[in-house]
Amino acid sequence: MGADFEVVKRDLINLEKQSWDAWKKRDGKFFEKFLSDDHVEVGFSGIATKSQIVAVVASSVCVVNSYSVDALELTMFDANTALLTYRAAQGASCNGAAVPSPVWATSLYIRRSGRWFNVLYQQTQASR
């Protein structure tokens, strides 16, 4: 793995951590820029689009008290397609119900016009 791989890994891990922080802060504006227009999210309540995710993040529907991410791994499919996988724990609730934790997360990134966009995000509950 070369220097380019390490730079991409560092940059995408930073972006991913920024997205968790933005979720905690209810920063929908971050997600407007972070997610691609054709973004798809597969979550515990089904499939969601970019506009749905931005609306939920910016609302008071979810309360995030804490989170942590670890075991981050990057797979590069080509120079513009990268998959970040990792484990996350979250002390969060949406609509008063606890969000499953811990989870295995998958974030697929595509570089378009020189900029990385998150095009797919998915979580699967992990066994404790």
ABEGO torsion letter per residue (X at the ends): XBAAAAAAAAAAAAAAAAAAAAAAAGBAAAAAAABBAABBBBBAAEBBBAAAAAAAAABAABBBABBBBBGBBBBBABAABBBBBBBBBBBBBBGGBBBBOBBBBBBBBBBBGGBBBBABBBBBBBBX
